[in-house]
Amino acid sequence: MAEAELWAGDMGREWSRRAEALDRQLAPAGEAGMRVLAPQPGERILDLGCGSGATTETLSKAVAPGGQITGADISADQIAVARARPGNAGADFIVGDAQTHPFEDAAFDALFSRFGCMFFGDPVAAFSNLRRALKPGARAVLLAWRALAMNPWAAVPAGVGAEILGPVDPPPPGTPGPFAWAEPEIFAPIFEGAGFQGTIWSEAPITLQIGDGEDPDPVARALNMLMRIGPLARRLKEQPQDIRDRVREALAPRLAPFVSEDWVRMPGVIWIIESRA
């Protein structure tokens, strides 16, 4: 199934159910990106792949007074959560595929995305469409994951999945997915082909606070998240309960060393990508 279909369907619903936990987990990445974007009062900004609206809410506060944020996401379930946030009362939202959506020409001062940029089937077409929606010279700040091996929050669960379910062949470079933009030689030509200029990228380490639910055991909370969201969760989706139980039993001791201050806290590395329309 194509990435767009997954996000518009079950995956988007799963993320919407865990919006609070995911907001907490991804907050350090969003904060790093916001520091680079430096949104200003009065600006109009497009929040690409806005999900459940945490970044939209932050941007809305930053551009007040006089600014306007538009959040775009293919998941109607996540947009419903985003619209319900009190801080998003003044934001606009689009449910649809940003690759083909008819945005108003030269409407936005900036484009921001927290991990919503790596899933397009035709990324050059998508970013050409997005560039047309930006004013000439408008800035773009996008966050993408570095390689799986550099992100233990994903690599550790994926390794357990490989042990129990067998290895999987890595997808060809650039295949839509969470690690599709792991290297600049993948995303830099996309921006060039779409007409963006002056693309630069910087590496940023982050720490992810992982867990969902009310279990007093931080490892149990982390398991509740990692077996439902992320690379391992994708492989477990169609697996029977006995396989899921084996994975859970094997993963728990791998997470225990990461417990700190009552949470599983795991390192990650992202790209902060800057460009101009």
C-alpha positions in Angstrom: 0.0 0.0 0.0 1.3 3.5 -0.9 2.4 5.8 2.0 -0.4 8.2 1.2 -3.0 5.5 1.6 -1.5 4.4 4.9 -1.5 7.9 6.4 -5.0 8.6 5.1 -6.2 5.4 6.7 -5.1 3.2 9.6 -1.8 4.8 10.3 -3.3 8.3 10.6 -6.0 6.9 12.9 -3.4 5.3 15.1 -1.4 8.5 15.4 -4.5 10.5 16.2 -5.3 8.2 19.1 -1.8 8.8 20.5 -1.5 12.4 19.8 -0.5 13.5 23.3 2.2 10.9 23.6 3.6 11.6 20.1 3.6 15.3 20.8 5.7 14.7 23.9 8.0 12.3 22.0 8.6 14.6 19.0 8.7 18.0 20.8 12.5 18.3 20.9 12.6 18.0 17.1 9.8 20.5 16.6 11.6 23.0 19.0 14.8 22.7 17.1 13.1 23.4 13.8 11.2 26.3 15.2 14.4 28.0 16.3 15.7 27.8 12.8 12.4 28.9 11.2 12.0 31.9 13.6 8.4 32.6 12.7 7.4 36.3 13.1 4.2 38.1 13.9 2.1 38.8 10.8 3.5 35.9 8.7 1.4 33.4 6.8 3.0 29.9 7.1 2.1 26.5 5.7 2.5 23.6 8.2 3.1 20.6 5.9 2.1 17.2 7.4 0.8 19.0 10.4 -0.6 15.8 11.9 -2.6 16.4 15.1 -1.7 20.1 15.2 1.0 20.6 17.8 3.3 22.4 15.5 0.4 24.4 14.1 -0.5 25.5 17.6 3.1 26.7 18.2 3.2 28.5 14.9 -0.1 30.2 15.5 1.1 31.6 18.7 4.3 32.8 17.1 2.7 34.7 14.2 0.2 36.5 16.3 -0.9 39.2 16.0 -1.9 39.4 12.4 -0.5 36.1 11.1 -2.2 33.0 9.8 -1.3 29.3 9.8 -2.6 26.7 7.4 -2.1 23.1 8.4 -2.2 20.4 5.7 -2.3 16.7 6.2 -3.7 13.7 4.3 -5.2 12.2 7.5 -8.7 13.4 8.3 -8.4 11.7 11.7 -5.4 13.8 12.7 -6.8 17.0 11.3 -9.9 16.4 13.5 -7.6 16.4 16.6 -5.7 19.4 15.3 -8.9 21.4 14.8 -10.0 20.6 18.4 -6.9 22.2 20.0 -7.8 25.5 21.6 -4.7 27.1 20.3 -5.7 26.3 16.7 -9.0 28.1 16.8 -7.7 30.7 14.3 -5.8 28.3 12.0 -7.0 27.0 8.7 -6.8 23.3 7.8 -6.6 21.3 4.6 -7.3 17.6 4.4 -5.6 16.3 1.3 -2.5 15.4 -0.6 -0.1 18.4 -0.7 1.4 16.9 -3.9 -1.7 17.9 -5.9 -3.7 20.3 -3.7 -4.5 23.6 -5.5 -2.9 26.0 -3.1 -3.2 29.7 -3.8 -0.1 31.0 -5.7 2.5 32.9 -3.7 0.3 32.8 -0.6 2.8 31.9 2.2 5.8 33.5 3.7 7.3 30.2 4.9 6.9 26.4 4.8 7.5 24.3 7.8 7.3 20.5 8.3 8.1 18.2 11.2 8.6 14.9 9.5 5.9 15.4 7.0 8.1 15.8 3.9 9.4 12.3 3.2 6.3 10.4 2.0 5.4 11.8 -1.4 5.2 9.4 -4.3 6.6 12.1 -6.6 8.6 14.4 -4.4 9.7 16.8 -7.2 6.1 17.3 -8.3 5.1 17.8 -4.7 7.7 20.4 -3.9 7.1 22.1 -7.2 3.5 22.5 -6.1 4.5 23.7 -2.7 7.0 26.2 -4.1 4.3 27.8 -6.2 2.3 28.3 -3.0 5.3 30.3 -1.5 6.1 33.9 -2.1 9.4 34.4 -4.0 12.3 34.1 -1.6 10.1 32.5 1.1 11.9 30.2 3.5 11.4 26.5 4.0 12.4 24.6 7.1 11.8 20.8 7.1 12.8 18.1 9.5 13.8 14.6 8.4 15.3 11.6 10.1 18.8 10.6 9.5 19.5 6.9 8.8 17.8 4.2 10.8 21.1 3.0 12.3 21.6 6.5 13.8 18.3 6.4 15.5 18.2 3.8 18.3 14.6 4.7 19.1 13.7 3.0 15.8 16.8 0.7 15.2 16.5 -1.2 18.5 12.9 -2.3 18.0 13.6 -2.9 14.3 16.5 -5.2 15.3 14.2 -7.2 17.6 11.7 -7.5 14.7 14.5 -8.8 12.4 15.5 -11.4 15.0 12.0 -12.8 15.3 10.4 -12.1 12.0 13.5 -12.4 9.8 15.4 -9.6 8.1 13.9 -7.4 5.5 15.7 -5.9 2.5 16.2 -2.2 2.8 14.1 -0.2 0.4 15.8 1.5 -2.5 17.2 5.0 -1.6 14.4 7.6 -1.7 11.5 5.2 -1.4 8.8 7.1 0.5 8.9 6.4 4.2 10.2 7.8 7.5 13.9 7.4 6.6 13.6 8.3 2.9 15.6 11.5 3.3 18.4 10.0 5.4 21.1 11.5 3.1 21.5 14.9 1.4 22.1 13.2 -2.0 18.4 12.1 -1.9 16.7 15.4 -0.8 19.0 18.0 -2.3 18.1 17.1 -5.9 14.4 17.2 -5.0 14.7 20.8 -3.9 16.8 21.7 -7.0 14.3 20.0 -9.3 11.4 21.8 -7.7 13.0 25.2 -8.1 14.1 25.8 -4.5 17.5 27.5 -4.0 20.3 27.6 -1.5 19.5 24.4 0.3 21.5 23.7 3.4 21.2 21.1 6.0 22.5 20.6 9.5 22.5 17.6 11.8 20.8 17.8 15.2 20.8 15.2 18.0 17.6 14.9 20.0 16.3 12.8 22.8 12.9 11.2 22.5 10.8 10.6 25.6 8.9 7.4 24.6 5.8 6.0 26.2 2.0 6.0 26.1 -0.6 5.0 28.7 -0.8 5.1 32.5 1.3 2.0 33.4 3.7 2.9 36.2 6.5 0.9 34.5 8.3 3.1 32.0 9.3 0.1 29.9 5.7 -1.0 29.6 4.7 2.5 28.5 7.5 2.5 25.9 6.5 -0.9 24.6 2.9 0.3 24.3 4.2 3.0 21.9 6.9 1.2 19.9 4.7 -1.8 19.1 2.1 0.5 17.6 4.0 3.4 16.1 7.2 3.2 14.1 9.1 0.7 11.9 8.5 -2.3 14.2 4.8 -1.6 14.4 4.6 -1.7 10.6 5.9 -5.3 10.6 3.7 -6.4 13.5 0.4 -5.1 12.0 -0.6 -8.5 10.5 1.2 -10.7 13.0 -0.7 -13.1 15.4 -0.7 -12.4 19.1 1.9 -15.1 19.9 4.4 -13.4 17.7 3.6 -10.0 19.2 4.1 -11.5 22.7 7.5 -12.9 21.6 8.6 -9.5 20.3 7.4 -7.7 23.4 9.3 -10.2 25.7 12.5 -9.7 23.6 12.3 -6.0 23.3 11.6 -5.2 27.0 15.2 -5.8 28.3 16.6 -3.9 25.3 14.7 -0.8 26.5 15.5 -1.0 30.2 19.0 0.6 29.9 17.4 3.7 28.4 15.2 4.4 31.5 15.9 7.8 33.1 13.7 9.8 35.4 10.8 7.4 35.0 10.7 7.4 31.2 12.4 5.5 28.4 14.6 8.2 26.8 16.3 7.2 23.5 18.6 9.2 21.2 17.9 10.2 17.7 19.5 12.3 15.0 17.6 14.5 12.5 18.3 16.8 9.6 17.2 20.4 9.7 16.8 21.3 6.0 16.7 25.0 5.0 15.9 26.3 1.5 14.3 29.3 -0.3 11.6 29.4 -2.9 
